[in-house]
């Protein structure tokens, strides 16, 4: 069996994969992100992620940060709209130390006021850095417009004025409500048996009290397609064309993922790269992406170009979208696209850390994990008509945001 799964008595689920090698990876995936914040808490999930590293009941901040680094390992964390992940990489023999440290900061952080005030300055700098990057900022603005009025309609970093209000008690209130054992998965990968992985998880996570999430997620209301242009006086035009898409449990998620890979995936022979960059030389950077959430999703095409070239880029993109909506791929085109997509997934799965994080997220969302062979089989079974149906449903109602 590729994966071993288990559930601790307090409700924390676990997943382990045994592989060869001297390096181990592990993570605690918590089903709480920026969409779980109350309106008075925007930015608090991300602030909490930073605060985890500022001291526990038994460790000062420098001890948290040096515990694994002194052993040559790494400790890090990130926040998304729907989850917060604390993850570590160590030598195989230090796996238990990594698990203990993650449990310590997840359940026993103290959030000292002096450290919190210092960390606010770090996050302010992060916000400013983000604002200086229109290629990043435009995604947030687009998503805010696409999900306006919903839990997904605000960015992860929050605003400086709100950040200034938060303290240790605000973080404790948020974690009590959202960082609960029924919304946690401990994921690991390394050259040790499932029995060892489960025993380590039980030792460091199993003693925590069982808790239930008290937050509620509400699906966003329908959105009317829009076109909006914002003057930001950038050197280039930045543009996103996109719409809402399928949620993480929808069976159409896989044909959409393949379609997006054909349209603007990472390969140089993606449709948009070939047409807009290689054939016409209009843009250095053009890409397509699909992000599924628990009850919705987003598909987006992004490009940047000289101001004068932007209208032609948009026209060419719309031509490619129309072709995908109206003309099914030939058997040869479909076969090549499937082979490329499967190979990309196979190569990415060679990164044990990425595989571990993906498995943890999958168990959190679906309570099960497909093996890579099962995923490959589903891709091979896709038909050209499935892709055309998905394209017709989604690509006919695209919205557009432009930074000038």
C-alpha positions as CSV (number, residue, x, y, z in Angstrom):
1,X,0.0,0.0,0.0
2,X,1.4,3.4,-1.0
3,X,-0.1,5.2,2.1
4,X,-0.8,4.2,5.7
5,X,-3.6,6.2,7.4
6,X,-4.6,6.3,11.0
7,X,-6.7,8.3,13.4
8,X,-5.6,9.2,17.0
9,X,-8.2,9.0,19.8
10,X,-8.5,12.8,19.8
11,X,-9.5,12.9,16.2
12,X,-6.2,14.0,14.6
13,X,-5.8,12.0,11.4
14,X,-2.4,10.8,10.1
15,X,-0.9,9.6,6.9
16,X,2.5,8.1,6.2
17,X,4.4,6.9,3.2
18,X,7.6,4.9,3.6
19,X,10.3,5.7,1.0
20,X,14.0,5.1,0.6
21,X,16.4,7.9,1.5
22,X,18.0,9.6,4.5
23,X,15.7,12.6,4.6
24,X,12.3,12.8,6.3
25,X,9.5,15.4,5.9
26,X,6.4,16.0,8.1
27,X,3.7,18.5,8.4
28,X,0.7,19.4,10.5
29,X,-2.1,20.5,8.1
30,X,-4.8,22.5,9.9
31,X,-8.1,23.2,8.1
32,X,-8.2,26.9,9.1
33,X,-7.3,29.7,6.8
34,X,-8.2,33.3,5.9
35,X,-11.8,32.4,4.9
36,X,-12.4,31.3,8.5
37,X,-11.7,34.7,9.9
38,X,-14.5,36.9,11.2
39,X,-14.7,40.4,9.5
40,X,-13.0,41.8,12.6
41,X,-10.1,39.2,12.2
42,X,-9.0,39.7,8.6
43,X,-5.3,38.8,8.4
44,X,-5.4,37.0,11.8
45,X,-4.9,33.5,10.3
46,X,-1.6,34.6,8.7
47,X,-0.5,36.5,11.8
48,X,-1.1,33.3,13.8
49,X,1.2,31.4,11.5
50,X,4.0,33.9,12.2
51,X,3.2,33.9,15.9
52,X,3.7,30.1,16.2
53,X,7.5,30.7,16.0
54,X,7.7,33.2,18.8
55,X,7.9,31.0,21.9
56,X,6.1,28.1,23.7
57,X,5.6,27.1,27.3
58,X,9.0,25.5,27.3
59,X,10.9,27.3,24.5
60,X,11.9,30.9,23.7
61,X,11.6,32.1,20.1
62,X,15.3,31.5,19.4
63,X,15.0,28.0,20.7
64,X,12.1,27.3,18.4
65,X,14.0,28.6,15.4
66,X,17.2,26.8,16.2
67,X,15.9,23.4,17.3
68,X,16.0,21.8,13.8
69,X,18.3,24.3,12.1
70,X,21.1,23.3,14.5
71,X,20.6,19.7,13.2
72,X,20.7,20.8,9.6
73,X,16.9,20.6,9.2
74,X,14.3,23.2,8.4
75,X,11.0,24.4,10.0
76,X,8.5,26.6,8.1
77,X,4.8,27.3,7.7
78,X,2.4,28.9,5.3
79,X,-1.2,30.1,5.2
80,X,-3.8,29.7,2.5
81,X,-7.4,30.7,2.3
82,X,-8.5,27.3,3.7
83,X,-5.6,25.9,5.7
84,X,-2.5,26.6,7.7
85,X,0.5,24.2,7.5
86,X,3.5,23.8,9.8
87,X,6.1,21.6,8.1
88,X,9.6,20.4,8.7
89,X,12.5,18.6,6.9
90,X,15.1,16.7,8.8
91,X,17.4,13.7,8.6
92,X,15.5,10.5,9.1
93,X,16.9,10.0,12.6
94,X,15.6,13.4,13.7
95,X,12.0,12.8,12.6
96,X,10.7,12.5,16.2
97,X,12.4,15.8,17.1
98,X,10.6,17.5,14.2
99,X,7.2,16.0,15.2
100,X,7.7,17.1,18.8
101,X,8.6,20.6,17.8
102,X,5.6,21.0,15.5
103,X,3.3,19.7,18.3
104,X,4.8,22.1,20.8
105,X,4.3,25.2,18.6
106,X,0.8,24.1,17.5
107,X,-0.6,23.4,20.9
108,X,1.7,25.2,23.4
109,X,2.6,28.6,21.9
110,X,2.4,31.5,24.3
111,X,2.2,34.5,21.9
112,X,4.2,36.9,24.1
113,X,3.2,40.5,23.6
114,X,6.8,41.8,23.0
115,X,7.4,39.3,20.3
116,X,4.0,39.9,18.7
117,X,4.7,43.6,18.3
118,X,8.0,42.9,16.7
119,X,6.5,40.4,14.3
120,X,3.9,42.9,13.2
121,X,6.7,45.0,11.7
122,X,7.8,42.0,9.7
123,X,4.3,41.4,8.3
124,X,3.9,45.1,7.5
125,X,7.1,44.7,5.4
126,X,5.7,41.6,3.8
127,X,2.5,43.6,2.9
128,X,4.6,46.4,1.4
129,X,6.7,44.0,-0.6
130,X,3.6,42.4,-2.0
131,X,2.2,45.8,-3.0
132,X,5.4,46.5,-4.9
133,X,4.7,43.4,-7.1
134,X,1.7,44.0,-9.4
135,X,2.1,40.5,-10.8
136,X,1.2,39.1,-7.4
137,X,-1.1,41.8,-6.2
138,X,-3.4,41.5,-9.2
139,X,-4.3,37.9,-8.3
140,X,-5.6,39.1,-4.9
141,X,-7.5,42.0,-6.4
142,X,-9.1,39.7,-8.9
143,X,-10.1,37.1,-6.3
144,X,-11.5,39.9,-4.0
145,X,-13.7,41.0,-6.9
146,X,-14.7,37.4,-7.9
147,X,-15.7,36.5,-4.4
148,X,-16.8,39.9,-3.2
149,X,-19.0,39.8,-0.1
150,X,-18.0,36.2,0.8
151,X,-15.5,34.6,3.2
152,X,-13.1,34.2,0.2
153,X,-13.4,37.9,-0.7
154,X,-10.4,39.3,1.2
155,X,-6.6,38.7,1.0
156,X,-4.6,36.5,3.3
157,X,-2.1,39.1,4.6
158,X,-4.8,41.5,5.8
159,X,-4.3,45.3,6.3
160,X,-1.9,47.2,8.4
161,X,-4.5,49.0,10.4
162,X,-6.2,45.7,11.5
163,X,-2.9,44.1,12.2
164,X,-2.1,46.8,14.7
165,X,-5.1,45.7,16.8
166,X,-4.2,42.1,17.2
167,X,-2.6,40.6,20.3
168,X,-2.0,37.3,21.9
169,X,-5.6,37.0,23.2
170,X,-7.0,37.5,19.7
171,X,-4.8,34.7,18.4
172,X,-5.8,32.4,21.2
173,X,-9.5,33.1,20.5
174,X,-9.0,32.2,16.8
175,X,-7.0,29.1,17.5
176,X,-9.6,27.9,20.1
177,X,-12.3,28.3,17.5
178,X,-10.6,27.0,14.4
179,X,-7.4,25.0,15.2
180,X,-9.2,22.0,16.5
181,X,-8.2,18.3,16.4
182,X,-11.1,17.4,14.0
183,X,-9.5,19.7,11.4
184,X,-5.9,18.4,11.7
185,X,-3.8,16.0,9.7
186,X,-0.3,14.9,10.5
187,X,1.5,13.9,7.3
188,X,4.9,12.3,7.0
189,X,7.2,10.6,4.5
190,X,10.5,9.0,5.1
191,X,12.5,5.7,5.4
192,X,10.8,4.3,8.5
193,X,7.8,2.1,9.0
194,X,4.1,3.2,9.3
195,X,4.2,1.7,12.8
196,X,7.0,4.1,13.8
197,X,5.3,7.1,12.2
198,X,2.0,6.4,14.0
199,X,3.8,5.8,17.3
200,X,5.6,9.1,17.1
201,X,2.4,10.9,16.2
202,X,0.6,9.3,19.1
203,X,3.4,10.3,21.5
204,X,3.4,14.0,20.6
205,X,-0.1,14.7,19.3
206,X,-2.2,12.0,21.0
207,X,-2.2,13.6,24.4
208,X,-4.0,16.7,23.3
209,X,-7.7,17.1,24.2
210,X,-10.2,16.3,21.5
211,X,-11.8,19.6,20.2
212,X,-14.4,20.4,17.5
213,X,-14.4,23.3,15.1
214,X,-16.8,26.1,15.9
215,X,-16.5,27.9,12.6
216,X,-18.9,27.6,9.7
217,X,-18.0,28.0,6.0
218,X,-20.7,29.5,3.7
219,X,-20.5,29.0,0.0
220,X,-20.1,32.3,-1.9
221,X,-23.2,33.7,-3.7
222,X,-23.2,33.7,-7.6
223,X,-21.1,36.2,-9.3
224,X,-21.9,38.3,-12.4
225,X,-19.0,38.5,-14.9
226,X,-17.2,41.8,-14.8
227,X,-14.5,43.8,-16.7
228,X,-12.5,46.3,-14.6
229,X,-9.4,48.4,-15.3
230,X,-7.4,50.0,-12.5
231,X,-4.8,52.7,-13.0
232,X,-1.6,51.7,-11.1
233,X,0.9,53.5,-13.4
234,X,2.9,50.3,-13.9
235,X,5.6,49.9,-16.6
236,X,3.6,47.2,-18.2
237,X,-0.1,46.2,-18.4
238,X,-1.0,43.3,-16.1
239,X,-4.1,41.4,-16.9
240,X,-6.1,38.4,-15.5
241,X,-8.9,36.7,-17.3
242,X,-10.8,34.2,-15.3
243,X,-13.9,32.9,-13.5
244,X,-15.2,30.7,-10.7
245,X,-14.6,27.0,-11.2
246,X,-15.2,23.6,-9.7
247,X,-14.7,22.8,-6.0
248,X,-12.1,20.3,-4.8
249,X,-14.6,17.4,-4.7
250,X,-16.1,17.9,-8.1
251,X,-15.5,15.1,-10.6
252,X,-14.9,17.7,-13.3
253,X,-11.9,19.0,-11.4
254,X,-9.5,16.6,-13.3
255,X,-10.6,17.5,-16.9
256,X,-10.4,21.2,-16.0
257,X,-6.9,20.7,-14.6
258,X,-5.8,19.0,-17.9
259,X,-7.5,21.7,-19.9
260,X,-5.7,24.4,-17.9
261,X,-2.4,22.6,-18.4
262,X,-3.0,22.5,-22.2
263,X,-3.9,26.1,-22.2
264,X,-1.2,27.7,-20.1
265,X,0.7,25.1,-18.1
266,X,4.4,25.3,-17.3
267,X,5.6,23.7,-20.5
268,X,6.9,25.9,-23.3
269,X,4.5,24.3,-25.8
270,X,1.3,25.4,-24.0
271,X,-1.2,27.0,-26.3
272,X,-0.9,30.5,-24.9
273,X,2.9,30.4,-24.7
274,X,3.2,29.3,-28.3
275,X,0.7,31.8,-29.7
276,X,1.4,34.9,-27.7
277,X,5.1,34.6,-26.8
278,X,6.6,32.4,-29.5
279,X,4.5,33.3,-32.5
280,X,3.8,36.9,-31.9
281,X,6.4,38.0,-29.3
282,X,3.9,39.9,-27.3
283,X,4.6,38.8,-23.7
284,X,7.4,37.3,-21.7
285,X,5.1,35.9,-19.0
286,X,1.7,34.2,-19.7
287,X,0.2,31.4,-17.7
288,X,-3.0,29.7,-16.7
289,X,-3.9,28.3,-13.3
290,X,-6.7,26.5,-11.4
291,X,-7.2,26.6,-7.7
292,X,-10.0,24.5,-6.1
293,X,-11.6,25.4,-2.8
294,X,-14.0,23.4,-0.6
295,X,-17.1,24.8,-2.2
296,X,-15.9,26.7,-5.3
297,X,-12.7,27.4,-7.3
298,X,-11.0,29.8,-9.6
299,X,-9.5,29.4,-13.0
300,X,-7.3,32.3,-14.2
301,X,-5.1,33.3,-17.1
302,X,-2.5,36.0,-16.4
303,X,-0.2,37.9,-18.7
304,X,1.9,41.0,-18.6
305,X,2.9,43.0,-21.7
306,X,3.7,46.4,-23.1
307,X,0.7,48.6,-22.8
308,X,0.2,48.8,-26.6
309,X,0.3,45.0,-26.9
310,X,-2.3,44.2,-24.3
311,X,-5.4,44.4,-26.6
312,X,-3.9,42.0,-29.1
313,X,-2.9,39.6,-26.2
314,X,-6.5,39.6,-25.0
315,X,-7.9,39.0,-28.5
316,X,-5.5,36.0,-29.0
317,X,-6.4,34.6,-25.6
318,X,-10.1,34.8,-26.4
319,X,-9.5,33.0,-29.8
320,X,-7.8,30.1,-28.0
321,X,-10.7,29.9,-25.4
322,X,-13.2,29.9,-28.2
323,X,-11.4,27.0,-30.0
324,X,-11.3,24.9,-26.8
325,X,-15.1,25.6,-26.4
326,X,-16.0,24.6,-29.9
327,X,-13.4,22.3,-31.4
328,X,-12.7,19.0,-29.6
329,X,-9.0,17.9,-29.4
330,X,-8.0,15.3,-32.0
331,X,-7.1,11.9,-30.7
332,X,-3.4,12.6,-31.2
333,X,-3.6,16.0,-29.4
334,X,-5.5,14.5,-26.5
335,X,-3.0,11.6,-26.2
336,X,0.0,13.9,-26.2
337,X,-1.7,16.2,-23.6
338,X,-2.4,13.3,-21.3
339,X,1.1,12.0,-21.6
340,X,2.6,15.4,-20.8
341,X,0.3,15.9,-17.8
342,X,1.0,12.5,-16.4
343,X,4.8,13.0,-16.8
344,X,4.6,16.4,-15.1
345,X,2.7,14.8,-12.1
346,X,5.2,11.9,-12.0
347,X,8.2,14.3,-11.9
348,X,6.6,16.5,-9.3
349,X,5.9,13.5,-7.1
350,X,9.6,12.8,-7.0
351,X,9.8,15.7,-4.6
352,X,9.0,13.9,-1.3
353,X,8.2,17.2,0.5
354,X,5.6,18.2,-2.1
355,X,4.1,14.7,-2.1
356,X,3.9,14.7,1.7
357,X,2.1,18.1,1.7
358,X,-0.3,17.1,-1.1
359,X,-1.2,13.8,0.7
360,X,-1.9,15.7,3.9
361,X,-4.2,18.2,2.2
362,X,-6.0,15.4,0.3
363,X,-6.6,13.5,3.5
364,X,-7.9,16.7,5.2
365,X,-10.3,17.5,2.3
366,X,-11.4,14.0,1.1
367,X,-10.6,11.7,4.0
368,X,-8.7,9.5,1.5
369,X,-5.8,9.8,-0.9
370,X,-5.6,8.4,-4.4
371,X,-2.3,6.7,-5.4
372,X,-0.5,8.2,-8.3
373,X,-1.5,5.2,-10.4
374,X,-5.1,5.8,-9.7
375,X,-4.7,9.5,-10.7
376,X,-2.9,8.5,-13.9
377,X,-5.7,6.0,-14.7
378,X,-8.3,8.8,-14.3
379,X,-6.4,11.1,-16.6
380,X,-6.0,8.3,-19.3
381,X,-9.8,7.8,-19.2
382,X,-10.7,11.5,-20.0
383,X,-12.3,12.2,-23.3
384,X,-12.1,15.1,-25.7
385,X,-15.9,15.7,-25.2
386,X,-15.4,16.1,-21.5
387,X,-12.8,18.8,-22.0
388,X,-15.0,20.6,-24.5
389,X,-18.0,20.5,-22.1
390,X,-15.9,22.0,-19.3
391,X,-14.5,24.7,-21.6
392,X,-17.9,25.6,-22.8
393,X,-19.3,25.8,-19.3
394,X,-16.5,27.9,-17.8
395,X,-14.8,29.8,-20.6
396,X,-18.0,31.4,-21.9
397,X,-18.4,33.6,-18.7
398,X,-14.9,35.0,-18.1
399,X,-14.2,38.2,-16.1
400,X,-11.3,40.5,-16.7
401,X,-9.1,42.7,-14.6
402,X,-6.4,45.0,-15.9
403,X,-3.7,47.0,-14.1
404,X,-2.4,49.8,-16.3
